[in-house]
């Protein structure tokens, strides 16, 4: 995998040259534009944002990435909601903040379909169900793991990076579909969950592929299923949820680019064109692939339709899980 600190440094030095003509955003209307990221520097979203900003320079004389971490990305989105709709402020956000958060927080400071104008999806990442040394080595398929969980109900648990996350509900959906008890163990982030999985303190983990891929390749963990609609190029032998009989578990996390509602359609379309051209470049696609992301471009209308459909589907998943909305 690519070293993220090195990648950020190289991006800042101009590794990712502008790959589209200025005509994509002809006569850039602003000297400076900002791309907000609701998470700390160095994370996956931050790296993708810096790569994208380098490629979107034709839409302003300069585009800087500004980290606004906190509240799981909600602070950045609230700032976007309250900013002028003039194309000078954008946000790159994971899909959960738009389609899952409205169902898990009572007082969300924004309404995705009311407050934002979708520009384009950028990339997507799949989730893996992995098991660690707590589970016997003979367990090497999802069905065998479910059977083991039924035989060992006190040990049948899974960790995720936190309660109310997409990974949390994937685990709940699996337990409901397969008819077994699967206790969720929430952690404050992915790293401590991974540490306990490798140490044999929990049986399983659901996380994005980039978090667990090195440990799978090193033989420390066993992957049983991917949530993506198609198999991973990094783990071509790994079956999808649909292939193992659980199509309802299909889920990917999509990163998308937003501007405030009311931004002129011409500005939205120009940004979409620039994003599409950037994501078509070899530089961007190879960088995303190294991070286990899949480039995923869309029109503004397609991105809006994705937000709408995911909002509806997550409403049912959260309700049937028994999850109580957070303050």
DOBADO-430323 format. One record per atom (N, C-alpha, C): residue in three letters; x, y, z. Coordinates in steps of 0.05 Angstrom, whole numbers, plus 32768, in hexadecimal, padded with zeros to 4 digits. Atoms other than C-alpha are relative to their C-alpha. Last residue first. Layout:
<nodes>
ALAXYZ...
</nodes>
This chain:
<nodes>
UNK80047FE37FFEUNK7DC98106819AUNK8014800F7FEFUNK7FEF7FF17FEDUNK7DCC80BF8182UNK7FFA801D8000UNK7FF17FE9800AUNK7D9580978160UNK800F800E8016UNK800D7FE87FF5UNK7D8380548181UNK801080187FF7UNK7FEE7FEA7FF8UNK7D9880188157UNK7FF180188009UNK80067FF87FE5UNK7D657FE08156UNK80118016800AUNK7FEA80077FEEUNK7D857FC08119UNK7FFA8006801EUNK8002801D7FF9UNK7D437FC180F3UNK80177FF78013UNK801980067FF1UNK7D41800D80F5UNK7FFF7FE38009UNK7FFD7FF57FE5UNK7D89801780E0UNK7FE87FF98011UNK7FEB800F7FF2UNK7D837FE980A4UNK80048009801CUNK800A801A7FF8UNK7D408006808FUNK80157FF08010UNK80167FFC7FECUNK7D58804E808FUNK7FF67FE5800AUNK7FF580007FE4UNK7D998038806EUNK7FEA80058015UNK7FF9801B7FF8UNK7D738025802EUNK800C7FFF801CUNK801780127FFCUNK7D4F80678028UNK80087FE5800AUNK800F7FF67FE9UNK7D8C80938033UNK7FE87FEE8006UNK7FF280097FE8UNK7DB380678003UNK7FF2800A8019UNK8005801C7FFDUNK7D7F80727FCCUNK800E7FF58019UNK801C80067FFBUNK7D7E80BD7FD4UNK7FFB7FE28006UNK80057FF67FE5UNK7DCA80C57FD9UNK7FE37FF98007UNK7FF380137FEDUNK7DD380997F9BUNK7FFA8008801DUNK801180187FFFUNK7D9F80C37F74UNK800C7FEB8013UNK80197FF97FF1UNK7DC481037F86UNK7FEE7FE78003UNK7FF77FFE7FE4UNK7E0680E47F6EUNK7FE880068011UNK7FFB801C7FF7UNK7DE480CF7F2CUNK80098000801EUNK801A800D7FFDUNK7DC981167F23UNK80037FE3800AUNK800D7FF67FE7UNK7E0D81367F30UNK7FE57FF28005UNK800B7FE58005UNK7E2B81077EFBUNK7FF4800A801BUNK801C7FFF8006UNK7E5580CD7F14UNK7FF9801D7FF7UNK800A7FE68009UNK7E9C80B67F1EUNK7FE37FFF7FFAUNK801C80038004UNK7EB4807A7F47UNK7FF5801C7FF9UNK800B7FE7800BUNK7EFE806D7F4BUNK7FE37FFD7FF8UNK80088003801CUNK7F07802E7F75UNK7FF5801B7FF6UNK80187FF18008UNK7F2E80357FB5UNK7FFA7FFB7FE3UNK801780128000UNK7F6080017FCEUNK7FE5800E7FFCUNK800D7FFD7FE6UNK7F9380377FDFUNK7FE87FEE8003UNK7FEC80077FECUNK7FC080227FA5UNK7FF48002801CUNK7FFE801D8000UNK7F8280247F79UNK80147FF78015UNK8017800A7FF2UNK7F76806D7F8BUNK80017FE18003UNK7FFD7FF97FE4UNK7FBD80807F77UNK7FE97FF58010UNK7FEC80117FF4UNK7FB780597F36UNK80048006801EUNK800B801B7FFDUNK7F75807A7F24UNK80157FED800DUNK801480027FEBUNK7F8F80BF7F33UNK7FF67FE48004UNK7FF47FF87FE6UNK7FCF80BB7F0BUNK7FEC7FFC8016UNK7FF180167FF6UNK7FAE80957ED1UNK800B8006801CUNK7FE380008004UNK7F7C80CC7EC6UNK800D7FE8800DUNK7FF980108018UNK7F3280BE7EBFUNK801E7FFE7FFCUNK8003801C7FFAUNK7F2480D57F06UNK80067FEE7FE8UNK7FEB80077FEDUNK7F40811A7EF6UNK7FFF7FE28006UNK7FE78000800EUNK7F1581207EB8UNK80177FF78012UNK800180178013UNK7ED6810D7EDEUNK801B7FFD7FF1UNK7FFC80187FF0UNK7EE8813D7F17UNK80007FE77FEEUNK7FE580017FF6UNK7EF281767EE6UNK80067FE7800FUNK7FEF80068017UNK7EB081687EC3UNK801D7FFD8008UNK8005801C8007UNK7E8C81657F06UNK80127FF87FE8UNK7FF280117FECUNK7EAC81A67F1CUNK7FFD7FE27FF9UNK7FE47FFD8005UNK7E9481C77EDCUNK80117FF08013UNK7FFA800F8018UNK7E4E81AB7EE4UNK801E80017FF9UNK8002801D7FF9UNK7E4981C47F2CUNK80097FEF7FE8UNK7FE980067FEFUNK7E6282097F17UNK80007FE38007UNK7FE87FFF8011UNK7E30820C7EDDUNK80197FFA8010UNK7FFD801A800DUNK7DF981F57F0CUNK801880007FEEUNK80098000801BUNK7E0482327F38UNK80057FE67FF1UNK7FE97FFB8011UNK7E0F821F7F81UNK7FF67FFF7FE3UNK80027FE5800BUNK7DCB82227FA3UNK801880087FEFUNK80187FFE8010UNK7DD881E67FD0UNK7FFD801D7FF7UNK80197FF87FF3UNK7E1F81E97FEAUNK7FE880007FECUNK7FFF7FE37FFCUNK7E5481C07FC6UNK7FE68008800DUNK80187FF07FFDUNK7E6081757FCAUNK8007801D8000UNK7FFA7FE38000UNK7E9481427FB3UNK7FE680108001UNK800C7FEE8013UNK7E8980F97FC4UNK8007801D8004UNK7FF87FE57FFBUNK7EAC80BE7FE5UNK7FF580127FEAUNK7FF97FEF8016UNK7E85807D7FE0UNK8008801C800AUNK7FFF7FE47FF7UNK7E8480478014UNK800A80117FE9UNK7FE67FF38003UNK7E6F80047FF8UNK7FFE801D800AUNK7FFD7FE47FF7UNK7E367FD7800DUNK801C80097FF9UNK7FF07FF08013UNK7E1A7F937FF8UNK8001801D8009UNK7FE87FF47FF2UNK7E007F718037UNK801180117FEDUNK80097FE97FF1UNK7DBA7F65801AUNK8018800E800EUNK7FFF7FE88011UNK7DDA7F377FE6UNK7FF88019800FUNK800B7FEA7FF1UNK7DE87F02801CUNK8001801A7FF0UNK801C80037FF9UNK7DF17EBE7FFBUNK7FF48017800FUNK800380127FEAUNK7E3C7EB67FF8UNK7FE47FFF800BUNK7FF6801B8007UNK7E417ED27FB2UNK7FFD7FEC8017UNK8014800D8011UNK7E167F0E7FC4UNK80087FE37FFAUNK801780077FEFUNK7E447F207FFEUNK7FEB7FF27FF0UNK80117FEA7FF8UNK7E7F7F1D7FCEUNK7FEA7FF78012UNK801B7FFE800BUNK7EB27EE57FCCUNK7FF18019800AUNK80147FFA7FEBUNK7EFC7EEF7FDAUNK7FE580037FF4UNK800B80197FF7UNK7F2A7ECD7FA6UNK7FE980048015UNK8012800B8014UNK7F367F0E7F81UNK7FF37FE68009UNK8005801B7FF4UNK7F547F2F7FBFUNK7FEC7FF27FEDUNK7FEA80067FEDUNK7F767F6F7FA6UNK7FFC7FE4800CUNK7FE880068010UNK7F497F737F68UNK80177FF88012UNK7FEA7FED7FFEUNK7F0E7F707F98UNK80177FF67FEEUNK7FE980087FF1UNK7ED17F477F83UNK801680157FFFUNK7FEE8011800FUNK7E927F697F6BUNK80197FFB8010UNK8010800F8013UNK7E547F867F8DUNK80127FEE7FEFUNK80037FF3801AUNK7E807F9A7FC8UNK7FF07FEF7FEDUNK801B7FF48003UNK7E737F81800FUNK7FFB800B7FE4UNK7FFF7FE48006UNK7EB07F53800DUNK7FE3800A7FFDUNK80147FF58012UNK7EAF7F108030UNK8006801E7FFBUNK801580138007UNK7ED87EE0805AUNK7FED800A7FEBUNK80177FF2800BUNK7F1B7F038064UNK7FEB7FEB7FF7UNK800D800E8016UNK7F4D7EDF8090UNK7FE7800F7FF8UNK801E80008000UNK7F7D7F0480BDUNK7FF67FF17FE7UNK80097FFC7FE4UNK7FC77EFF80D0UNK7FE27FFE8002UNK800A80197FF4UNK7FDC7EE0808EUNK7FF78003801CUNK7FEB800B7FEFUNK80087F1B8078UNK7FF77FE6800EUNK7FEA80098010UNK7FDA7F29803DUNK80167FF48010UNK80098017800FUNK7F9F7F2C806CUNK80177FF47FEFUNK800080167FECUNK7FC47F5A809BUNK7FF67FE77FF3UNK7FE580097FFAUNK7FD67F898061UNK80017FE88013UNK7FF2800D8016UNK7F8E7F898047UNK801D7FF78008UNK7FF9801C7FF9UNK7F6D7F99808AUNK80117FF27FEBUNK7FF880037FE4UNK7F667FE5808BUNK800B7FE48005UNK7FE57FF57FFCUNK7F677FEE803FUNK800A7FFC801DUNK7FEB80138009UNK7F2B7FBF8038UNK801C800A8006UNK7FF97FFC801CUNK7EFC7FE98061UNK80187FF07FF9UNK7FF27FE78005UNK7EE77FCA80A3UNK800580037FE2UNK800A7FF6801AUNK7EBE7F9280C1UNK800C801C7FFCUNK7FFF7FE38004UNK7EE17F6C80F8UNK7FF480067FE5UNK80027FF6801BUNK7EDC7F268115UNK8001801F7FFFUNK800080158014UNK7EE97EFB8152UNK8003800B7FE4UNK801A8001800DUNK7EFF7F2E8185UNK80027FEC7FE9UNK80127FF77FECUNK7F397F2C81B7UNK7FE380017FF5UNK801380157FF8UNK7F637F00818AUNK7FED80098015UNK7FF9800C7FE6UNK7F9E7F308188UNK7FEE7FEA8009UNK7FE7800E8004UNK7F947F3D813DUNK80097FF2801AUNK800580178012UNK7F4C7F4F8149UNK80197FEF7FFDUNK800E80157FF0UNK7F5D7F7A8186UNK7FFA7FE87FEFUNK7FED800B7FECUNK7F907FA2815EUNK7FF47FE98010UNK7FEE8012800DUNK7F607FAA8124UNK80147FF38013UNK800F80188008UNK7F2A7FC68150UNK80127FEC7FF3UNK800380117FE8UNK7F5D7FF6816FUNK7FF07FE77FFAUNK7FE7800D7FF6UNK7F71800E8129UNK7FFC7FF08019UNK7FF9801A800BUNK7F2A8018810CUNK80197FF4800DUNK7FEF80008017UNK7F1180518138UNK80087FE37FF8UNK7FFC7FE58008UNK7EF58058817DUNK801480017FE9UNK7FE67FF47FF7UNK7EDD80118182UNK8001801D7FF8UNK7FF77FE7800CUNK7E987FF1817FUNK801A800A800CUNK7FED7FF47FEDUNK7E8F7FA78190UNK800A801A7FF3UNK7FEF7FEA800AUNK7E517F8C816DUNK8011800C8016UNK7FFE7FE97FEEUNK7E377F498184UNK801380157FF4UNK7FE67FF58008UNK7E237F17814EUNK8003801B800FUNK7FF87FEA7FEFUNK7DEA7EE98162UNK801C80097FF8UNK7FEF80077FEAUNK7DD27EBD8128UNK8007801A8010UNK800D800B7FE9UNK7D9B7EBD80F4UNK80127FF78016UNK7FF7801B7FFCUNK7DC17EC480B3UNK7FF47FF38019UNK800580108017UNK7D9C7F02809BUNK80067FE38004UNK801D80028004UNK7D977F2280E0UNK7FFA7FED7FE8UNK800B80117FEAUNK7DE07F1480F1UNK7FE27FFC7FFCUNK7FF7801B8003UNK7DF77F2E80ADUNK7FF37FEE8015UNK8010800B8016UNK7DCD7F6D80B3UNK80087FE37FFBUNK801B80057FF7UNK7DEA7F7C80F7UNK7FEF7FF37FEBUNK800080167FEDUNK7E307F7480DDUNK7FE57FF8800AUNK7FFB80178011UNK7E227FA280A1UNK80017FE68012UNK8019800A800AUNK7E037FD280D3UNK80037FE97FECUNK801180097FEAUNK7E427FDB80FCUNK7FE77FF37FF4UNK7FF6801B7FF9UNK7E6D7FE080BDUNK7FEF7FF48016UNK800980138014UNK7E42801A80A5UNK80087FE48006UNK7FF27FFF8019UNK7E4F803E80E6UNK7FF47FEC7FECUNK800E7FEF8013UNK7E1E804A811FUNK800E80037FE5UNK801C80058002UNK7E4D802F8154UNK7FF380147FECUNK80127FF27FEEUNK7E9780348146UNK7FE37FF97FFCUNK7FF47FE77FF7UNK7ED5801E811FUNK7FEC80118011UNK80007FEC8015UNK7EBA7FD7811CUNK800C801A800CUNK7FF97FE57FFAUNK7EC27F988145UNK7FFE80127FE7UNK7FF07FF38015UNK7E9F7F56813EUNK8005801D8008UNK80017FE38000UNK7E837F248170UNK8011800B7FE9UNK80097FF6801AUNK7E727EDA8175UNK7FFD801F8001UNK7FE97FF5800EUNK7E9C7EC581B1UNK7FF8800D7FE6UNK7FF27FED7FEEUNK7E637EB981E2UNK8018800D7FF3UNK800E7FE67FFFUNK7E397E9A81AAUNK800E80158012UNK7FF17FF17FEBUNK7E6C7E63819CUNK7FF4801C8004UNK7FF580147FECUNK7E477E2D8174UNK800E800E8017UNK8016800D7FF4UNK7E1D7E61814FUNK80087FED8016UNK800D7FED7FEEUNK7E5A7E8B8143UNK7FE87FF3800EUNK7FF07FFD7FE8UNK7E7F7E4E8127UNK7FF480148014UNK800480187FF1UNK7E467E4080F7UNK80108001801AUNK801B7FFE7FF4UNK7E477E8880E0UNK7FFB7FE88011UNK7FFE7FED7FEAUNK7E937E8280D6UNK7FE58003800EUNK7FF3800D7FEAUNK7E8A7E4380ADUNK800380128018UNK801280137FF5UNK7E577E668081UNK800C7FF18018UNK80147FF27FF1UNK7E857EA18077UNK7FED7FEC800DUNK80167FF58010UNK7EBE7E758062UNK7FEC800E8012UNK7FF57FF08016UNK7F037E64807FUNK7FEB80097FECUNK80167FEF8008UNK7EF67E4780C4UNK800A80127FEAUNK801180108012UNK7F2B7E1080CAUNK7FE880107FF6UNK7FF67FFE801BUNK7F5B7E4480E7UNK7FEF7FF07FECUNK7FEE8015800AUNK7F317E488126UNK800880027FE3UNK80108014800FUNK7F137E8C8137UNK80137FEB7FF5UNK8014800C7FEEUNK7F367EB4816DUNK7FF17FEA7FF3UNK7FF780197FF3UNK7F707EBC813DUNK7FED7FF58015UNK7FE580017FF6UNK7F4C7EF08111UNK80067FE6800FUNK7FFE800E7FE6UNK7F107EF680E5UNK801D7FFD8008UNK7FE7800F7FFBUNK7F027F2780ACUNK7FFE7FF3801CUNK8004800F7FE6UNK7EC27F43808FUNK80187FEF8003UNK7FFA801C7FFDUNK7ED97F748059UNK7FF87FF6801BUNK7FFC80097FE5UNK7EBD7FB78044UNK80067FE27FFFUNK801080167FF6UNK7EC27FD88000UNK80087FF8801CUNK7FF080147FF3UNK7EDC801C7FECUNK7FEE7FEB800BUNK800E80107FEDUNK7EC0804F7FBBUNK80137FEB800CUNK7FF5801B7FFEUNK7EDC80897F94UNK7FEF7FF08014UNK7FE37FFF8006UNK7ECB80CF7F7CUNK800C7FE48000UNK7FF280147FEFUNK7E8080D77F7AUNK801D80007FF6UNK7FF9801A800CUNK7E6D81177F57UNK80097FEE8016UNK7FF07FFB8018UNK7E52815D7F62UNK80077FE67FF2UNK7FEC80158007UNK7E1981557F94UNK800F80087FE7UNK80038007801DUNK7DF781967FA9UNK80167FEC7FFAUNK7FE880048011UNK7DEF819B7FF4UNK7FF87FFB7FE3UNK7FEB7FEC7FFBUNK7DBE81B78028UNK80177FFE7FEDUNK80097FE48000UNK7D7B81968017UNK801780147FFFUNK800D7FFA8019UNK7D8E81508003UNK7FF6801C7FFEUNK7FF180058018UNK7DC28149803AUNK7FF280097FE6UNK80128013800EUNK7D9B816A8073UNK800D7FFB7FE4UNK80047FFC801DUNK7DCD818C80A1UNK7FEC7FEB7FF6UNK80027FE48007UNK7DDB819580EBUNK7FFD80067FE2UNK7FEC7FFC8014UNK7DC8814D80FDUNK7FFE801D7FF6UNK7FFE7FE38005UNK7D9F814F813DUNK801780057FECUNK80197FF17FFCUNK7D8581098149UNK8001801C7FF5UNK7FFD7FE97FEFUNK7DC180E4812CUNK7FE6800F8001UNK7FF480087FE7UNK7DBE809C8112UNK800580188013UNK801080157FF1UNK7D8E80A180D8UNK800C7FFA801BUNK801B7FF67FFBUNK7DA780E380B9UNK7FEF7FEC8010UNK80027FEE7FE9UNK7DEE80C880C4UNK7FE4800A8004UNK8003800F7FE7UNK7DE5808E8093UNK7FFC80128018UNK801580138002UNK7DDA80B08050UNK7FFB7FEF8019UNK80177FF7800FUNK7E0280F0804FUNK7FE87FED8001UNK80087FE67FF5UNK7E3880E68083UNK7FE7800B7FF3UNK800F80037FE7UNK7E3B809D8070UNK7FF6801A800CUNK801D80018004UNK7E4D80AE8028UNK7FF17FFE801BUNK800A801C8003UNK7E9480C48038UNK7FE180017FFFUNK800B800E7FE8UNK7EA1810E802EUNK7FFA7FE37FFAUNK7FFE801C8008UNK7EC8813D8000UNK7FF97FF08019UNK7FFA80147FECUNK7EB08183800EUNK80027FE57FF2UNK8009801B8006UNK7EB181C07FE2UNK80067FEE8017UNK7FFD80147FEBUNK7EB9820B7FEEUNK7FF27FE67FF7UNK7FE77FFC7FF2UNK7EC682437FBCUNK80057FEB8016UNK7FEB8011800BUNK7E90822D7F8BUNK801B8003800EUNK7FF27FF38016UNK7E6282687F9AUNK80177FEF7FF4UNK800180138017UNK7E2D82497FC6UNK800D800C7FE7UNK800D7FF58018UNK7E4282728003UNK80017FEC7FE9UNK7FEE7FF18011UNK7E548246803FUNK7FF1800C7FE8UNK80017FE37FF9UNK7E2482308077UNK801280117FEEUNK801C7FF78000UNK7E1681EA805BUNK7FFE801E8004UNK80087FFE801CUNK7E6081E0804DUNK7FE4800B7FFDUNK7FF37FE9800CUNK7E7281F08094UNK7FF880047FE3UNK800E7FE97FF6UNK7E3E81BE80ACUNK800C801A7FF6UNK80187FFD8010UNK7E5D818B807EUNK7FEE8017800AUNK7FFA7FF7801BUNK7EA28196809BUNK7FE680047FF0UNK7FF77FE47FFEUNK7E89819180E2UNK8005800B7FE5UNK80177FEE8001UNK7E62815180D3UNK8008801D8001UNK80047FF3801AUNK7E9F812980BFUNK7FEA80147FFFUNK800380138015UNK7E9D80F880F9UNK7FFB800C7FE4UNK801C80088002UNK7E90812E812DUNK7FFC7FED7FE8UNK80127FFF7FE9UNK7ED5814C8122UNK7FE47FF77FF9UNK800880197FF3UNK7F09815C80EEUNK7FED80058017UNK80127FF87FEBUNK7F08819B80C3UNK7FF77FE7800FUNK800A80157FEFUNK7F44818F8095UNK7FEF800D8016UNK80027FF67FE5UNK7F4D81C3805EUNK7FF37FEA8011UNK800F80137FEFUNK7F6581AD801AUNK8001800A801CUNK7FF2800B7FE9UNK7F7A81E87FEFUNK7FEE7FED800FUNK8013800F7FEFUNK7F6481F77FA8UNK800F7FF48017UNK7FF480137FECUNK7F8B822C7F82UNK7FE97FF38010UNK7FE37FFC8002UNK7F7D82567F44UNK800F7FEF8014UNK7FF97FE97FF1UNK7F3882377F43UNK801E80037FFDUNK80197FF47FF8UNK7F1582027F1AUNK800380178013UNK800B7FEF8015UNK7F5481F17EF4UNK7FE7800E8007UNK7FF57FE57FFFUNK7F7381DA7F35UNK7FF580127FEAUNK80167FED8005UNK7F44819E7F38UNK800A801D7FFEUNK800A8004801BUNK7F7C81697F30UNK7FEA80157FF9UNK7FEB7FFB8013UNK7FA481807F6CUNK7FF67FFF7FE4UNK7FFC7FE38001UNK7F6481847F94UNK801680077FEDUNK80157FF38011UNK7F54813C7F82UNK8004801E7FFEUNK7FFC8008801BUNK7F9681217F9DUNK7FEC800E7FEDUNK7FE87FF28009UNK7F90814A7FDCUNK80067FF87FE3UNK80067FE38004UNK7F4981327FE6UNK8017800F7FF5UNK80107FFD8018UNK7F5C80E97FDCUNK7FFA801D7FFAUNK7FEE80068017UNK7F9380EE8010UNK7FF180037FE6UNK7FEE7FE98003UNK7F6481118042UNK80127FFB7FE7UNK800F7FEB800DUNK7F2F80DB8038UNK801180197FFBUNK80068006801CUNK7F6180A48045UNK7FF180177FF2UNK801380168004UNK7F7D80C38084UNK7FF97FFC7FE3UNK7FF3801A8001UNK7FBC80ED8088UNK7FEE7FE87FFCUNK7FED80068016UNK7F9D812E809EUNK800C7FE48002UNK7FE47FF67FFDUNK7F63812B80CFUNK80117FFA7FE8UNK7FF080137FF1UNK7F1A812180B9UNK801D800A8001UNK800980007FE4UNK7EE1814D80A0UNK80107FED8012UNK8000801D7FF8UNK7F04815E805FUNK7FFA7FFF801EUNK800080087FE4UNK7EF781A28040UNK7FFF7FE28003UNK800C801A7FFFUNK7F0C81B67FFAUNK80027FF6801CUNK7FF980127FEBUNK7F1A82007FF6UNK7FF17FE67FFEUNK801780117FF7UNK7F1A822F7FBBUNK800B7FED8015UNK7FFC80157FECUNK7F4982697FACUNK7FE67FF18006UNK7FE480047FFCUNK7F5282997F72UNK80057FE98013UNK7FF67FF97FE5UNK7F0A82917F5DUNK801F7FFC8001UNK800C7FE77FF5UNK7EE482907F1BUNK800C800A801AUNK800680067FE3UNK7F11825F7EF6UNK7FF7801A800DUNK7FFE7FE67FF2UNK7F0D82757EADUNK7FF97FFD801DUNK7FF57FEA800FUNK7EF682337E90UNK7FFE801A8010UNK800B7FEB7FEFUNK7EE981FD7EC3UNK8009801B7FF5UNK8013800E7FF0UNK7EF481C27E95UNK7FF280138014UNK801B7FFD800AUNK7F1381F47E66UNK7FEB7FF1800FUNK800F7FEC7FF0UNK7F5081F67E93UNK7FE380037FF6UNK7FFC7FE48008UNK7F6781B77E70UNK7FEF80138011UNK80167FF78012UNK7F6881757E95UNK8005801D7FFAUNK800380128016UNK7FA0814D7EB5UNK7FE980087FEEUNK801B7FFB800AUNK7FBC817D7EE8UNK7FFD7FF17FE6UNK80027FE88011UNK7FFB815C7F02UNK7FE480037FF6UNK801880028011UNK7FF6812B7F3BUNK7FFD80197FF0UNK7FFF801A800DUNK803E81277F55UNK7FE87FFE7FEDUNK80097FFF801CUNK803B81727F63UNK80027FE67FF1UNK7FEA7FF78011UNK8064817B7FA2UNK7FF97FFF7FE2UNK7FFB7FE47FFCUNK802581797FCCUNK8016800B7FEFUNK80167FF1800CUNK801281377FAEUNK8005801E8002UNK7FFC8000801CUNK8057811B7FBFUNK7FEA800F7FF1UNK7FE97FEF8006UNK805081318007UNK800480027FE2UNK80087FE47FFCUNK800A8114800CUNK801780137FF9UNK80127FF98016UNK802280D27FEEUNK7FF7801D8002UNK7FF07FFB8018UNK805D80CE801DUNK7FEF80097FE9UNK7FF17FE77FFCUNK803080D78059UNK801180077FE7UNK80127FE88003UNK7FFF80A4803DUNK8010801A8004UNK7FFC7FF27FE7UNK8033806D8030UNK7FF1801A7FFEUNK7FF17FE78001UNK801580477FF5UNK8003800C801CUNK80117FE88000UNK800080008000UNK801180198000
</nodes>
